[in-house]
């Protein structure tokens, strides 16, 4: 009796297992679909260069890389040129005169406001400007000075456009101090800082200053107008 029951149970179990399994081919196809391994990858080999079709191949041809090399060098040269231009522009701009100084690049002076024998001070390019209306005796005295005795040899005629008008920058050539007009041992200009004496032509005659007072560029627009600069 027990043998018959066991045989019937085994028969039923084997039938149940056999009916629940799918064919191996069906399972394999379903697994591939779930893993997306059945997709076809596009092949662009027809569009690739022969030199790059093989991953392990070394490109020994200089011609194939020449265009790329030229492009890199050209781009670097252009970038360097623009950078250098910007640097030079910034440097030059920082060294140029400011707007307020450029506004005073030239000044116009009415000579009728300066009496004979007097020296008037103006401001020009941030520096004092001495304009002296010389008397005939001062002109004669400065012309009679022997040029060979001067530290910075210059005749009076070399320093003036019109004999009666002396135009000099009021900055001592020793250490940049501002001299005093109508003072000193020679009746011209005197720098009290270190004792430099200039005559009525602005020439150094005594003291440590090595050079004469600078004469700026100037023109006489007419009999009563002086333009400096």
PERAHU-V836400 format. One record per residue. RES is the residue in three letters. PSI is psi in whole degrees, -180 to 180 (999 if undefined). Layout:
res = {RES:RES}
psi = {PSI:PSI}
This chain:
res = {UNK:UNK:UNK:UNK:UNK:UNK:UNK:UNK:UNK:UNK:UNK:UNK:UNK:UNK:UNK:UNK:UNK:UNK:UNK:UNK:UNK:UNK:UNK:UNK:UNK:UNK:UNK:UNK:UNK:UNK:UNK:UNK:UNK:UNK:UNK:UNK:UNK:UNK:UNK:UNK:UNK:UNK:UNK:UNK:UNK:UNK:UNK:UNK:UNK:UNK:UNK:UNK:UNK:UNK:UNK:UNK:UNK:UNK:UNK:UNK:UNK:UNK:UNK:UNK:UNK:UNK:UNK:UNK:UNK:UNK:UNK:UNK:UNK:UNK:UNK:UNK:UNK:UNK:UNK:UNK:UNK:UNK:UNK:UNK:UNK:UNK:UNK:UNK:UNK:UNK:UNK:UNK:UNK:UNK:UNK:UNK:UNK:UNK:UNK:UNK:UNK:UNK:UNK:UNK:UNK:UNK:UNK:UNK:UNK:UNK:UNK:UNK:UNK:UNK:UNK:UNK:UNK:UNK:UNK:UNK:UNK:UNK:UNK:UNK:UNK:UNK:UNK:UNK:UNK:UNK:UNK:UNK:UNK:UNK:UNK:UNK:UNK:UNK:UNK:UNK:UNK:UNK:UNK:UNK:UNK:UNK:UNK:UNK:UNK:UNK:UNK:UNK:UNK:UNK:UNK:UNK:UNK:UNK:UNK:UNK:UNK:UNK:UNK:UNK:UNK:UNK:UNK:UNK:UNK:UNK:UNK:UNK:UNK:UNK:UNK:UNK:UNK:UNK:UNK:UNK:UNK:UNK:UNK:UNK:UNK:UNK:UNK:UNK:UNK:UNK:UNK:UNK:UNK:UNK:UNK:UNK:UNK:UNK:UNK:UNK:UNK:UNK:UNK:UNK:UNK:UNK:UNK:UNK:UNK:UNK:UNK:UNK:UNK:UNK:UNK:UNK:UNK:UNK:UNK:UNK:UNK:UNK:UNK:UNK:UNK:UNK:UNK:UNK:UNK}
psi = {-47:-39:-40:-39:-42:-41:-41:-37:-42:-38:-42:-38:-41:-35:-38:-44:-43:-36:-24:-13:146:162:147:-36:-39:-43:-43:-42:-40:-38:-41:-40:-42:-33:0:33:-2:3:143:122:129:144:114:24:-30:-20:-5:150:154:-31:-14:7:-33:119:-34:2:135:130:106:2:120:-28:-36:-20:3:-43:-43:-41:-42:-38:-43:-45:-42:-43:-41:-39:-42:-45:-41:-39:-43:-40:-42:-40:-45:-39:-45:-42:-43:-41:-46:-39:-37:-25:-14:163:150:170:-38:-32:-41:-30:-26:24:-33:141:150:129:132:111:-22:-17:-5:110:158:137:0:156:126:140:131:164:125:119:38:9:154:139:122:124:117:130:100:149:162:-36:-37:-41:-45:-41:-42:-32:-24:-5:132:120:-31:-19:-4:147:-43:89:116:133:162:-35:-26:-16:-6:150:-44:132:-34:-9:122:126:114:157:128:58:120:136:4:-68:18:18:171:115:166:133:153:45:171:174:-14:13:14:-89:147:130:109:-13:-47:10:40:131:131:150:-173:4:4:19:140:129:-23:144:-176:-13:133:-24:163:163:141:137:114:166:130:155:155:110:-36:-170:-27:10:130:133:122:131:999}
